[in-house]
């Protein structure tokens, strides 16, 4: 079940061993080319929409959807007409 507040998301993430929790806001129509992160993550989209592509698989994510990535996984991100906001927990 997805948490209903940032406080709940944070508490759950810290209990699962994540180190930090941030809120990320992306402007409309932002596109991020292939990149990686030096941390594992899990995130919950709280507004807007985005497309996350890993290899040949693309997820269309909207408010209420969650996603996760392991450290150093190449991926692309594309944000919708209204941009997107998500809460992200990172495990460094």
Backbone torsions as a table, in degrees:
resi	resn	phi	psi	omega
1	UNK	NA	136.8	-179.8
2	UNK	-78.7	141.2	176.1
3	UNK	-64.9	154.4	-177.1
4	UNK	-104.5	-3.9	177.1
5	UNK	-142.1	160.4	178.1
6	UNK	-63.3	-36.6	178.9
7	UNK	-61.7	-43.0	178.8
8	UNK	-66.1	-42.8	177.5
9	UNK	-59.5	-45.7	-179.2
10	UNK	-61.8	-47.9	-179.1
11	UNK	-60.5	-43.9	179.9
12	UNK	-63.6	-45.1	-178.3
13	UNK	-63.9	-44.9	179.8
14	UNK	-64.4	-37.7	177.3
15	UNK	-64.9	-27.9	178.7
16	UNK	-86.6	1.6	176.0
17	UNK	96.0	8.7	175.0
18	UNK	-75.9	150.4	-173.9
19	UNK	-88.7	-34.3	-174.7
20	UNK	-149.6	156.7	177.8
21	UNK	-132.0	131.8	-178.7
22	UNK	-128.8	159.4	168.6
23	UNK	-107.0	126.7	179.4
24	UNK	-112.8	132.9	177.1
25	UNK	-121.0	127.1	-177.7
26	UNK	-114.3	133.2	178.7
27	UNK	-65.6	159.0	178.1
28	UNK	-53.7	139.3	171.9
29	UNK	62.7	19.5	175.7
30	UNK	-66.6	138.2	176.0
31	UNK	-126.6	126.8	176.0
32	UNK	-111.2	118.3	179.4
33	UNK	-64.1	176.0	-177.7
34	UNK	-53.2	129.5	178.4
35	UNK	-155.7	172.6	176.5
36	UNK	-130.7	169.8	175.0
37	UNK	-125.6	144.2	179.0
38	UNK	-84.3	29.2	180.0
39	UNK	-152.4	155.1	171.1
40	UNK	-84.3	155.6	-178.4
41	UNK	-149.3	157.7	166.3
42	UNK	-137.0	145.5	-174.8
43	UNK	-144.1	157.9	177.0
44	UNK	-128.7	120.2	177.6
45	UNK	-73.6	126.9	-179.1
46	UNK	-109.3	-17.5	172.3
47	UNK	-161.0	157.4	179.9
48	UNK	78.0	-159.3	179.2
49	UNK	-150.5	158.4	179.7
50	UNK	-152.9	162.6	173.8
51	UNK	-121.4	126.3	178.8
52	UNK	-114.7	121.0	-178.8
53	UNK	-115.2	127.9	175.1
54	UNK	-127.5	115.6	-175.1
55	UNK	61.4	-129.5	-179.5
56	UNK	-91.2	-1.6	-177.1
57	UNK	-97.6	131.1	176.7
58	UNK	-123.3	131.1	175.2
59	UNK	-105.4	132.1	172.0
60	UNK	-98.3	113.9	-172.7
61	UNK	-112.8	133.4	178.7
62	UNK	-125.2	174.1	178.8
63	UNK	-49.4	129.9	-178.4
64	UNK	98.1	-15.1	179.3
65	UNK	-87.7	149.3	177.5
66	UNK	-121.8	161.0	176.5
67	UNK	-150.7	162.5	179.4
68	UNK	-143.4	150.7	175.9
69	UNK	-140.4	141.1	172.5
70	UNK	-81.8	164.2	178.2
71	UNK	-57.7	140.6	172.8
72	UNK	64.2	24.5	177.2
73	UNK	-89.3	119.4	178.1
74	UNK	-65.5	135.4	-179.8
75	UNK	-158.8	165.1	173.2
76	UNK	-122.3	157.4	178.1
77	UNK	-133.5	138.7	175.7
78	UNK	-137.3	133.3	-174.9
79	UNK	-109.4	148.1	-173.5
80	UNK	-75.7	-175.8	-176.6
81	UNK	-57.2	-29.5	179.3
82	UNK	-104.7	10.9	-175.8
83	UNK	71.1	-158.4	179.0
84	UNK	-161.5	154.0	171.8
85	UNK	-128.0	134.5	172.7
86	UNK	-142.8	155.3	171.9
87	UNK	-93.9	134.9	-178.1
88	UNK	-131.3	131.2	174.5
89	UNK	-103.6	133.6	-178.3
90	UNK	-117.3	139.8	173.3
91	UNK	-113.9	105.9	-176.1
92	UNK	-81.7	NA	NA
